[in-house]
């Protein structure tokens, strides 16, 4: 069983990311889906062997990858920021790209809205955002064999 934590769109709010250190230390994988990749690099500095950093549309330094695919047990995950797939308007392009890469799950950010939805046979997950300006959220994903269970988590703002 593999446990992953997915965050996105922290926009420099390192305090919110620091508040997740206990969760980050206990999980097997961490995905930071961009905006800003500098924040993802900050997490990767603490957890270098398990952190994937994705560049977003606000990442001029580009300290991560534009997209990655990761095999986790019997599940393939496609991770991107989402802006290149028009995720504010449709998830079909994202789902199509994930299927093209043989992935069962597509992780994306960009919209700042947490959402889990199946689109065209692909589980699409947006963890929401960890910025200072709205309700924070992240996704906790558990993979066991070929099964994946995701949960959007809304941490108490007083702790961030």
N, C-alpha and C positions, 0 to 999 in steps of 0.2 A: 504494500500500500504506500502510495506517494502522496504527500500533502504539499500543495502549492498555495502561495499568497500572491494575488495579482493586484497591483495598484496602478493608477494612471493620473495624469494631469495634477501633479502636486504643485507645480508652478512656484517652486522655491520654498514651500512650507516644510522645512526640515523638521520642525517640532512635531508635526503630525506623523512623519515617517519615524522619528525617534520613539514616539509613543508605541510604535508597532515592533520595537526591537525584540521583545519577548516572543512574539509570534514569529518574526523573521528567524530568530535563532532556532526555534523548534521545528520549522517546516523544512521540506526537502528542496523546494524550488521557489524562487522569487522572480516575478515578472514586473518590471516597471515599463509601462507602455507609452512613455514619452510625455513631453511637456512638463518638466524638462528632463532631458537625458542627463544633465548635470546632477539632478537629484537621484536618478538611477545609478549614476557612477558613484555617488555618495553611499548608496546602499551596497553596491558591488565592492566598495572599499572595505566594508565591514564583513561581507559574506561573499567573497570572490568566487568560490567554487560552485555556487548555486544560483547566481543572479544573472538574469537576462535583461539587457537594457535596450529599449527600442527608441529610436528618434521620432519625435513628433514634428508638427508643423511649426512649432516655436523653438525648435532646437537648432540654433545656428552653429553651435559648437559641434553637434553631431558626435556625441561620445558613445553611441551605441550602434545598433544595426537598424536598417530600415524595416526589415521583417525577418523573422526566424521561423523555422519549423523544428519541433522537438518531439522525439519519440519518448513516451512515458509509459512503461509497461506495454500494453497493447493498444494504446491510444496515441494518435498523432495530433499535435497542437500547432496551429498557425497563429503567430502573434505579430501584430502590427499596431500602429497608432490609429489608423482608420481613415485619415484624411484623404489618402490616395484612392480610397474605395467609396467615396461619397456617403459615408455612414450616417451623415445627418439627414439624408434623404431616403436611403434604401440600404438594406443589408444583403441584397441579392448579389451584388458585385463581390462583397466580402465572402459570402458563402461559396460563390462560384470559384474564387481563388483558392479557398481552403480545399474544396473538392478536387481542383486541378492538382493540388499538391498532395492529395491523398490523406487529408486531415479530417478528423472527426469533430474537432473543436476549433473555433476561431476566437481569439482574444483581441479586443480593440478598445480604444479610448476615444478621445477627441470630443465627444458630445457632452461630457461631464454628467451624464445621466446613467445611473446603474441600471442594467437590464440583462436578463438571461432569457434567451428565446431560441427555439429551433427554427432554422431557416433552410429549406431545401435539404434536410437531412443532416445539417451541421448545427451543433450547439454553439450559438454565438453568445459571448459573455463580454459585457462592458462593466468594469468594476466601479464606475462612477469617477469621482475625483477626490483628491486629498488636499485641495487648495484651501486658502484662508477664507474664501468668499462664499462658500455654500456648505450644505450638509455633506460631511465626509463619508466616504464608503470605500470598501475594498471587497475583493472576492476571495473566499476560502474554497479551494478546489481539492477534492480527494479523488484519486484515481486508484482503482483496484482492478487489475487485469484489464478487461475491456470496458469497464464501467466507470463513469465519471459522475460525481455528485458535487454540485456547486451551491454556494450560499453567499449572498450579498450580506455584508456586515456593516452596520452603521455604528461606529464607535461613539461613545459619549464625548461630545464636543468639549466638555469641561476638562477632559484628560488630554486634549490636543493643544 
